[in-house]
Amino acid sequence: MLHFQITGRIEQVEIIAVGSSIHDIKRLRKQFGSGRWRKLKGIAGVQLTNGNYRTAEVHWYEAHGIGKRKMKIKRFID
């Protein structure tokens, strides 16, 4: 697993899926609780554990009152 930290803002945020369109919806509800879950993607600057800074496309799940969960790097842009 690639560990990283978001540096700055997430730009160009798009909704990929909502509610039952999310493949992992059962796991999300069981692990974090019920809510209006959405899967999103965006572009962000990230700092990797080795200290390198890169620009990456990140994906995550989000629900109102619960926040961002399961953030991952999908691909590097630079």
C-alpha positions, -999 to +999 in steps of 0.1 A: +000+000+000+013+034-009+012+059+020+010+096+012-002+129+025-023+155+005-005+188+002-028+217-007-062+215-022-079+188-043-087+203-077-111+192-105-133+171-081-158+149-099-184+125-086-178+090-100-207+071-083-234+076-057-252+052-033-260+017-047-238+024-078-207+021-055-194-015-056-182-013-019-213+003-005-221-026+019-185-025+033-186+013+037-219+012+056-207-016+078-174+000+086-182+037+088-220+039+091-249+048+069-250+080+050-252+094+015-220+078+002-203+091-029-172+080-047-151+110-059-119+117-078-097+148-081-062+160-088-039+168-058-003+174-049+009+145-026+039+139-005+050+103-005+067+086+025+101+088+009+097+126+008+090+131-029+063+155-040+041+144-070+009+154-087-016+125-086-052+116-094-067+105-061-100+086-055-119+085-022-153+079-006-172+106+012-205+109+032-220+139+049-212+139+086-186+111+081-161+128+059-134+114+034-125+078+038-104+052+019-083+078-001-059+062-026-037+073-055-051+060-088-023+073-110+005+099-111+001+128-135+036+143-136 
